[in-house]
Amino acid sequence: MATIDFNDDSAVVIIGSGAGGGTLANELCQKGIKVIVLEAGARQGPETFINDEWKSFAQLAWLDPRTTSGSWRVAKDFAGLPAWICKTVGGTTTHWAGASLRFQAHEFKARSVYGGLKDANLQDWPLELEELAPFYTRAEDKMGVTRTHGIPGLPGNNNFKVMHAGAKKLGYKDVHTGNMAINSRPRHGRGRCMQLGFCFQGCKSGAKWSTLYTEIPAAEATGNLDLRPSSHVARIEHDAQGKVTGVVYFDAKGQEQRQRARIVCVAGNSIETPRLLLLSASGLFKDGLANSSGQVGRNYMRHMTGSVYATFRQPVHMYRGTTMAGIIRDEGAHDPRRGFVGGYEMETLSLGIPFMAAFLNPGGWGAEFASFMDSYTHMAGMWLVGEDMPRESNRITLNSAVKDRWGLPVANVHFDDHPNDIAMREHAFRQGQRVYEAAGAVRTHRTPPYPSTHNLGTCRMGADAKTSVCNKWGQTHDVKNLFISDGSQFTTGGAENPTLTIVTLAIRQAEYIARQMAARAI
């Protein structure tokens, strides 16, 4: 691993080491470019991951204070925890389930396809699926996505078999164990999935793709990466012309450090990325860095979500095997005859007893709740994930009344469901229950949305600098050497889990940055 001097202004500084930041770092390092990665969390690994939900949550989750507002259910149930993301080297790729799905062609053209939906801030992406396709292929190969590149699918556990039985009885066709970035056989020096069932707690076998033990070590091996864990970035600095010059951060000892940079790439998740830009306001950028459009922090998306659980007469043991063990894709298409635009996926999901108690009916208790918990071994479960509508009023702002340990205003997450989100969720709840009833369920239960894991859209890309924060390369319109490198750049959310697209965009962004650096354009 390299050691880069604080005054060296030739390196690319990347803030965050997850799907976007970790991938971008490796891609640049492989091209001979010096990179500094500043990660707010500590470095863990398969040897330190904990197969215990509560202890693992404390080890990996981002638990810095945040506040919430709006009418969404999460603000009522989990006011201090609007998002379930990670603060650790590898970011949320340590916690994610592994589902890796490409966006559909129409999802890049939501404004054109869905029309002027009232109270939605829809906009077409400044690129199309055809342009991203070769980079999707590279990402799938890098991540080892099943059912691509000749990689077989994972085996189906009982949770999947129950869903599959019901889905087929309803006439669903596109039902399988998913496109998963989890090795179904040994690949790239990592073993196959051992079906341990603790995917959310960090994969102890290393079968699940994570930048922690794929991209980061590969980048370190080039001698071009300076990884600095436990480094919390406080602001990004710029010169009189508005060119970014470096970042100020607090290191593992709590000391303030200043790192100079040629280019800064922000990949801190769609809550912390806009927060950092807003915290970097100056005399030249009074409303926040790169925010001449006023769109920094706006258009926050978290995907339409919810869950359906069902109990059966016979044991299911849904917790055995891969957490997200299968998918129904038939509802992912755009079909406005259902009463909403966009689509959704139904994906198997299991939670351990501690999280099940917290999420099944937050704040609830009594005989019915207890009877569901008593039937835990007989339960099957699925997660519903669909395209929610971007709204300008759904946004990340600074809450100056609450400060973090460094004395900085925390992020406030405001969200109100769009009527389209509500209609889609109701349809998804109903279909999920029908799937389980067709499979012979004794009873079903609808679970409200959990704290967000798919945080998107708060620094969106677009062709028009007046209505977007960055261009199709993630390069901010206002500051040429400042890039957005995570899900914040999503123009719309699509129905699919976002990690594959984040990795795809990072690979493509690395190509662009390398070309621009070689041409001395930035």
Backbone hydrogen bonds, N-H to C=O, Kabsch-Sander energy under -0.5 kcal/mol:
donor,donor_aa,acceptor,acceptor_aa,energy
2,A,225,L,-2.1
8,D,5,D,-1.6
9,D,7,N,-0.8
12,V,34,K,-2.4
13,V,11,A,-0.5
13,V,263,I,-2.9
14,I,12,V,-0.6
14,I,36,I,-3.3
15,I,265,C,-2.9
16,G,14,I,-0.8
16,G,38,L,-2.1
22,G,18,G,-2.2
23,T,18,G,-0.8
23,T,19,A,-0.6
24,L,20,G,-2.5
25,A,21,G,-2.3
26,N,22,G,-1.8
27,E,23,T,-2.6
28,L,24,L,-2.4
29,C,25,A,-2.6
30,Q,26,N,-2.6
31,K,27,E,-0.6
31,K,28,L,-0.9
32,G,29,C,-2.0
33,I,28,L,-2.1
35,V,224,N,-2.7
36,I,12,V,-2.7
37,V,226,D,-2.0
38,L,14,I,-2.7
38,L,36,I,-0.6
39,E,37,V,-0.7
39,E,228,R,-1.9
42,A,87,K,-0.6
44,Q,42,A,-0.6
48,T,45,G,-1.9
49,F,45,G,-1.9
51,N,49,F,-0.5
52,D,50,I,-1.9
56,S,52,D,-2.9
57,F,53,E,-2.3
58,A,54,W,-1.8
59,Q,55,K,-1.5
60,L,56,S,-2.6
61,A,57,F,-2.1
62,W,85,I,-2.6
63,L,61,A,-0.9
67,T,411,A,-2.1
69,S,413,V,-2.0
72,W,415,F,-1.7
75,A,72,W,-1.0
76,K,72,W,-0.6
76,K,73,R,-1.0
77,D,73,R,-2.3
78,F,74,V,-3.2
81,L,78,F,-1.9
84,W,452,S,-3.2
85,I,83,A,-0.8
87,K,60,L,-3.1
89,V,42,A,-2.5
91,G,88,T,-2.9
93,T,90,G,-1.7
94,T,91,G,-1.6
95,H,92,T,-0.6
96,W,92,T,-2.4
100,S,179,N,-3.5
101,L,497,N,-0.6
107,E,104,Q,-1.1
108,F,104,Q,-0.6
108,F,105,A,-1.2
109,K,106,H,-1.4
110,A,107,E,-0.6
113,V,109,K,-2.7
114,Y,110,A,-3.2
115,G,110,A,-0.5
115,G,111,R,-1.3
117,L,115,G,-1.9
120,A,117,L,-1.8
121,N,390,P,-3.6
122,L,120,A,-0.8
125,W,108,F,-2.5
131,E,128,E,-0.6
132,L,128,E,-1.4
133,A,129,L,-2.0
135,F,132,L,-0.9
136,Y,132,L,-2.5
137,T,133,A,-2.2
138,R,134,P,-1.6
139,A,135,F,-2.4
140,E,136,Y,-2.8
141,D,137,T,-1.9
142,K,138,R,-2.6
143,M,139,A,-2.6
144,G,140,E,-1.2
145,V,140,E,-2.2
146,T,180,M,-2.5
147,R,151,I,-3.3
148,T,145,V,-1.1
151,I,148,T,-2.4
161,K,157,N,-2.4
162,V,158,N,-2.3
163,M,159,N,-1.7
164,H,160,F,-3.4
165,A,161,K,-2.1
166,G,162,V,-2.0
167,A,163,M,-2.8
168,K,164,H,-2.4
169,K,165,A,-1.5
170,L,166,G,-1.4
171,G,167,A,-0.6
171,G,168,K,-0.7
172,Y,167,A,-2.3
175,V,173,K,-1.7
176,H,327,I,-1.7
180,M,178,G,-0.8
181,A,98,G,-2.9
182,I,180,M,-1.5
183,N,207,A,-2.1
187,R,190,R,-2.7
190,R,187,R,-1.9
191,G,205,S,-0.5
193,C,183,N,-2.8
201,Q,198,F,-1.3
202,G,199,C,-1.1
204,K,202,G,-0.8
206,G,203,C,-0.5
209,W,181,A,-3.1
213,Y,210,S,-1.0
214,T,210,S,-0.7
216,I,211,T,-2.7
218,A,214,T,-1.7
219,A,215,E,-2.4
220,E,216,I,-2.5
221,A,217,P,-2.1
222,T,218,A,-0.6
222,T,219,A,-1.0
223,G,220,E,-1.5
224,N,219,A,-0.8
225,L,219,A,-0.5
226,D,35,V,-2.6
227,L,225,L,-0.6
228,R,37,V,-2.9
230,S,41,G,-2.9
231,S,39,E,-3.2
232,H,230,S,-0.5
232,H,250,F,-2.3
233,V,231,S,-0.7
234,A,248,V,-2.9
235,R,248,V,-1.5
237,E,246,G,-2.9
239,D,243,K,-2.4
242,G,239,D,-1.7
245,T,237,E,-2.2
246,G,237,E,-1.2
247,V,259,Q,-2.5
248,V,235,R,-2.6
249,Y,257,Q,-2.6
250,F,232,H,-2.7
251,D,249,Y,-0.5
251,D,255,Q,-2.7
254,G,251,D,-2.3
257,Q,249,Y,-3.5
259,Q,247,V,-2.7
260,R,6,F,-2.7
260,R,258,R,-0.5
261,A,245,T,-2.4
262,R,11,A,-2.9
263,I,11,A,-1.1
264,V,481,N,-2.3
265,C,13,V,-2.9
266,V,483,F,-2.9
267,A,15,I,-2.7
267,A,265,C,-0.6
270,S,455,N,-0.5
272,E,268,G,-0.6
273,T,269,N,-2.9
275,R,271,I,-1.5
276,L,272,E,-2.4
277,L,273,T,-1.8
278,L,274,P,-2.5
279,L,275,R,-2.5
280,S,276,L,-1.0
281,A,278,L,-1.3
282,S,285,F,-1.8
288,G,285,F,-1.5
289,L,277,L,-2.5
291,N,288,G,-1.4
294,G,291,N,-1.0
297,G,458,T,-3.3
298,R,295,Q,-1.7
299,N,391,R,-1.1
300,Y,394,N,-2.8
301,M,456,L,-2.7
304,M,386,G,-2.3
306,G,384,L,-0.9
307,S,447,T,-2.2
308,V,382,M,-1.9
309,Y,445,H,-2.5
310,A,380,A,-2.3
311,T,443,R,-2.2
312,F,378,H,-2.0
316,V,377,T,-2.6
317,H,377,T,-2.4
318,M,379,M,-0.8
320,R,317,H,-2.0
321,G,195,Q,-0.8
321,G,319,Y,-0.6
325,A,323,T,-1.0
327,I,176,H,-2.7
328,I,346,M,-2.7
329,R,174,D,-2.7
332,G,329,R,-2.3
333,A,330,D,-0.7
335,D,333,A,-0.7
335,D,342,G,-0.7
338,R,335,D,-2.1
339,G,336,P,-1.9
344,Y,331,E,-2.0
345,E,385,V,-3.2
346,M,328,I,-2.0
347,E,345,E,-0.5
347,E,383,W,-2.9
348,T,326,G,-2.4
349,L,381,G,-2.1
356,M,352,G,-2.7
357,A,353,I,-2.4
358,A,354,P,-1.3
359,F,355,F,-2.7
360,L,356,M,-2.5
364,G,361,N,-3.2
370,A,366,G,-2.6
371,S,367,A,-2.3
372,F,368,E,-1.8
373,M,369,F,-2.1
374,D,370,A,-2.4
375,S,371,S,-1.1
376,Y,373,M,-1.5
378,H,375,S,-2.2
379,M,376,Y,-1.6
380,A,310,A,-2.3
382,M,308,V,-2.2
383,W,347,E,-4.3
384,L,306,G,-3.2
385,V,345,E,-2.2
386,G,304,M,-2.1
387,E,343,G,-2.0
388,D,386,G,-0.6
394,N,391,R,-1.0
395,R,393,S,-0.9
395,R,414,H,-0.8
396,I,297,G,-2.2
397,T,395,R,-0.5
397,T,412,N,-2.0
399,N,410,V,-3.0
400,S,398,L,-0.8
402,V,399,N,-1.5
404,D,408,L,-2.3
407,G,404,D,-2.2
410,V,399,N,-1.1
410,V,402,V,-2.1
412,N,397,T,-3.1
413,V,67,T,-2.6
414,H,395,R,-2.5
414,H,412,N,-0.7
415,F,69,S,-1.7
421,D,418,H,-0.8
422,I,418,H,-1.9
423,A,419,P,-2.3
424,M,420,N,-2.3
425,R,421,D,-2.6
426,E,422,I,-2.2
427,H,423,A,-2.0
428,A,424,M,-2.6
429,F,425,R,-3.0
430,R,426,E,-2.2
431,Q,427,H,-2.4
432,G,428,A,-2.8
433,Q,429,F,-2.3
434,R,430,R,-2.0
435,V,431,Q,-2.2
436,Y,432,G,-1.7
437,E,433,Q,-2.5
438,A,434,R,-2.4
439,A,435,V,-1.0
440,G,437,E,-1.3
441,A,436,Y,-2.3
442,V,311,T,-3.1
443,R,311,T,-1.0
445,H,309,Y,-2.8
447,T,307,S,-3.2
452,S,82,P,-2.8
455,N,453,T,-1.0
456,L,301,M,-2.9
456,L,454,H,-0.6
457,G,487,G,-2.3
459,C,488,S,-2.5
460,R,457,G,-0.8
461,M,489,Q,-2.1
462,G,470,C,-2.3
465,A,463,A,-0.6
467,T,464,D,-1.4
468,S,464,D,-0.6
469,V,460,R,-2.6
470,C,460,R,-1.7
471,N,475,Q,-2.6
474,G,471,N,-2.1
476,T,482,L,-2.7
477,H,469,V,-2.2
482,L,479,V,-1.6
483,F,264,V,-2.6
484,I,474,G,-3.1
485,S,266,V,-2.9
485,S,483,F,-0.5
489,Q,486,D,-1.6
490,F,487,G,-1.6
493,G,388,D,-0.6
502,I,498,P,-2.1
503,V,499,T,-2.6
504,T,500,L,-2.4
505,L,501,T,-2.6
506,A,502,I,-1.9
507,I,503,V,-2.3
508,R,504,T,-2.1
509,Q,505,L,-2.7
510,A,506,A,-2.3
511,E,507,I,-1.4
512,Y,508,R,-1.7
513,I,509,Q,-2.9
514,A,510,A,-2.4
515,R,511,E,-1.9
516,Q,512,Y,-2.6
517,M,513,I,-2.7
518,A,514,A,-2.3
519,A,515,R,-1.9
520,R,517,M,-1.2
521,A,516,Q,-2.4
522,I,516,Q,-1.0
